[in-house]
Each structure stands twice: as C-alpha cells, then as structure tokens.
Amino acid sequence: MNLHPVESVDEPDLAIAALGVAFLDLAAMPTAEQVETPKGSLAAHLGVSALRADEMVIVGRWLVNECKGADAAVARVTKRLYELDGQSLTGLLAVLNDIGQSGGGLSPRQRDALDDIARIMRLK
C-alpha cells in the first residue's frame, strides 16, 4: 500500500515520541542536554524503559524526517495520535512540558505548535 509512514503508527506512545522530537526541533538550537530530554520524559511519563524510550526517539526522529520537518510532523502526527487515542493528551502534554522547560521556556514556534495540537485534539 502507498501509505505515509505516520499512517502506519499503531502505538499512541510512539506518536507521542515523534511529537516530542518535533517539538524539540521547533526550539532555537537545542543543547545536547535538551536533546536527551525526550528520552527521560517518555520513560517517566509513559512508563517505558530507558531502552524503549531511546528506540521510540529514534523512530520518532525518522517519522519527523519523513514528514519533511517539524512543523508538518506536528500536524500529521497529532492527527494520527487523535485517531489512535484521543485520550492520550495527559502523557503528551507532560512530555511537551518537560521539553519546553528544558529550554527555559517555549519558543514562538513551540507556542504555535501547542495551538495546532489543541485544535487537532479538539480542545479549541
């Protein structure tokens, strides 16, 4: 079948990992420490092992690249997450919050992404 890789995601946690990677990419020049934040956050908030969190971030990075960038990935992956589990918002927001705080606050692009996520998840 001719499906985009995001459409083949069947785990909400993997979609959250991809959104975390995309959200990090929307920050202005993340540091090496910030790049590690999604892994720890996924393990803490989704209850996955450190190894599984690392794997999810690797696949998440690939999904973001397949979307041709973070902005497009936010929209596409959020739609897929909503289709899979519209109730995944708590875990998603916890991960995005950790990523935003690791950078000392949200960048303008991250704020825009949160608005997009809220709209797609039907919160607005």
Secondary structure, 3 states (H helix, E strand, C coil): CCCCHHHHCCCHHHHHHHHHHHHHHCCCCCCHHHHHHHHHHHHHHHCCCHHHHHHHHHHHHHHHHHCCCHHHHHHHHHHHHHHHCCCCHHHHHHHHHHHHHHCCCCCHHHHHHHHHHHHHCCCC
